[in-house]
Amino acid sequence: AQNIRLGMRGEQAVAESLGEAANSGFRAFHDLPGGDNWNIDHVAVGTRGVFLLETKARRRRGSRNKEQKEHEVIFDGEALQFPTFKETKPIEQAKRNAEWLSDYLTKKTGDPVQVEPLVVLPGWFVKSVGKGNLPVKAMNANYLVQFLARQTEIIQPAQVRRIITALDEKCRDIEF
């Protein structure tokens, strides 16, 4: 129950950050169904791009390493090095889900749609040590709004409307 509650609080923190991103022209979608047994945590869409956000909330458990602070995650582009463990699955998941979403939106809109995967870690300071333009980016939920606002415009408004329509259809196709 504690892990479920932590995950929900993490997703809520990211959703609140995405609410602020609306001021930069982004529309947010939450819990986008991907398949029968999986979903995408969040998607942000605007003229600055389409971003898939995989939220990972992790507990702090101190640090075993004198060179790494207990609130710090070191990201090298392939793995998240927490103070007490290393994790690659969120990076792989974000890449895989972004590829799926890109294919889905390309088929639905008739235009190629590039989706940028992000891993968002609420409550952690993320120190990126990877070089160059990383295929997946990792960041704190508080930094997310600044990151999205700094992106250059790459999508025409008409295509953004088609993408939003496709995502609206997908999100509203839920049976109770």
N, C-alpha and C positions, 0 to 999 in steps of 0.2 A: 504494500500500500504506500509506503514511503517513497519508493522508486517511481511509482505511477504519479504521485503528487508532485515529486520533483520534476518529472518530465512535463507535466501539465503547466507548472509554474514557469519552466523554461520556455515552453511554446507561447505562453501568455506574454512573457517579457518581449519576445521577438515580435509577436503580433502588435504589441503597444508601440514598439519602435517603427514597425511598418505603418502604423497609423500616422506617425509623424512624417514618414516619407511621402505621404499624400501631398504635402506642401510642395514637394519637388516634382509633382506630376505623376506619381506612381499609384497604380491600383493594386491592391493586395488581395490574394486568394489564400484561404487556409484549408488544410486537410483536403487537398485535391485528390480524389480517388484515382489510383493508378491501375490497379488490378483488383482481383477478388480479395486479396489479403494484404494489400499494402497501399500506402498513400504518400503523398508529397506534403511535407509540413506546411510550407508557404511558397507562394510565387509572387513576385513583384513585377509588374509590367508598366512600362512607360516608354516615351520616346528615347530614353537613355538605355533601353535594353530590356531583356527578359531575364530575370534572376530566380533561380531555384534555391531555396533556403532549407537546409537540413539543420534542425536544431538538436543540439546535444547538451543536456544538462547533466553535470557530473558533480558529485560531492567533493569538497576539499578534505583531504586527509593528512595534511602536513606535507613535509618534503623530506625525502631521503637524501637529496642531493644538495650540497652546500652552494652550488652554483645556480640553482633554480629556486626561485621563491615559491612559497606554498600556494600563491594565487596566480601563478604564471603557467601558460601552456606554450611550448615551443613548437612552431609549425615549420617544417622544412619542405613543404609541398607534397609530401607523400605520407607523412604520419604526424599525429598529434602526440607530443611528449608531455604528459602530465607529470606532476612531481613524483608520483608513485607508480605510474604505468605508462605504456606506449600503446597507441591505438591507430589502426589504419582503416578499419571498417567504415567509419563515417565518411572518409574521403572517397573510398570506392563507391559507397552508396550514393553520395552526391553526384559523382560522375555518371554512374549508371542511370540514375533518375533523370538527370539533365539530358542525357542522350534520348531516353524514352520520351520526355516532354518535347524535345526538339522535333523528333519524328512525328509525334502526335499533332503538334501545332502546324508543322509543315503540311501534313496531309489535310488538316481541317481548313487551313487558310489558302492553300495553293501557292504560298510564298515560302522560301527558305527562312526558317526561324532558328537563330542561334540562341541557346540558353546557357547562361553562365552559372555554374554551380558554386554555391557558398555554403560553408559550414559555420554556423553561428553558435557561439559558446557563451550563454548568459552567465555573468558573474565572474568570468575569468579574464585576465589580461593575456592577450595573444601576442606573442613575440614571433614575427615571421622572419625566418633566417634563410628561406628559399631564395634562389637567384632567378632573375628574369620574370617573364609573365607566366605565372603558375596556372595550370589548367583548373585548379580548384583553389579558392581563397578561403581563409579562415579568419574569423574576427569575433569581437565582443558585440553583444546586442546594442550597446550604447554607441559604438562606432559605425554601425550599419547605416544609419541615416546619413551621416557625413559621406560615407563611401558611395552610396547611391546618388547623392546630390552632386558629387564630383564627376560622375561619368558624363561623357560627351553624348550628344544626341546622335543616334545611329538608325532609328526606325522612324519611318514616316507616320504621321497621325492616322492615316487611313489603315495602315497595317496594324497599328496598335489597336484600333477599334475591332478589326477582324480577330486578333488574338484574344482580346477581352471577351468577345462574343463566344469564341470557342471554349474558353475557360468557364464562362458563365454556364454554358450548356452542360459542361462536364460536372461542375459543382452542384448544379441544381437537379441532376439526374440521380437522386438518392431516394431509395424506397425506405419507408418506415414500417 
